[in-house]
Amino acid sequence: MTTASRKRLTPMERDQNTSNLDGMDLQALETQVDELIQTCDQLTDENRALRDQQSSLVTERAGLIEKSELARSRVEAMIARLKAMEIGA
């Protein structure tokens, strides 16, 4: 198609076409921004829940380590007493 066979748009027609395109582009952009905000909110909630879970697990781990060390101390003390009884016998 040559330039001569194309219909020339009047300034008013050009403004209307641009306005329609801008409106569609803005609507699509608004939809994407809304989806991003929703995703961000979901990720924030998930992140908060994961941090709470991590905090709870760290606390539980510390308690288990303490119990393990106490059990190890008791077992070592029992072994020492058994060795002492063996030597004394």
C-alpha positions, 0 to 999 in steps of 0.5 A, spaced: 500 500 500 502 506 497 502 512 502 498 516 496 492 510 497 492 511 505 486 515 508 489 521 511 486 522 518 484 528 521 487 531 527 480 530 531 480 522 528 487 521 530 485 524 537 480 519 538 484 513 536 489 515 541 484 516 546 481 509 545 488 506 545 490 510 551 484 508 555 485 501 553 492 501 555 491 504 561 485 499 563 490 493 562 496 497 566 491 498 571 489 491 571 496 489 572 498 493 577 492 491 581 494 484 580 501 486 582 498 489 589 494 483 590 500 478 589 505 483 593 499 482 599 499 475 599 507 474 599 507 479 605 502 475 609 506 468 607 512 472 609 510 474 615 507 466 617 514 463 615 517 468 619 513 466 625 514 459 623 521 460 623 521 463 630 517 458 633 522 452 630 528 456 632 525 456 639 523 449 639 530 447 636 533 451 642 529 447 647 531 440 644 538 442 644 538 443 651 534 437 653 539 433 648 545 436 652 542 434 659 541 427 657 548 427 654 550 429 661 546 424 665 548 418 660 556 421 661 555 421 669 551 414 669 557 411 665 562 414 670 558 411 676 558 404 672 566 405 671 567 407 678 563 401 680 566 396 676 573 398 678 571 398 685 568 391 684 
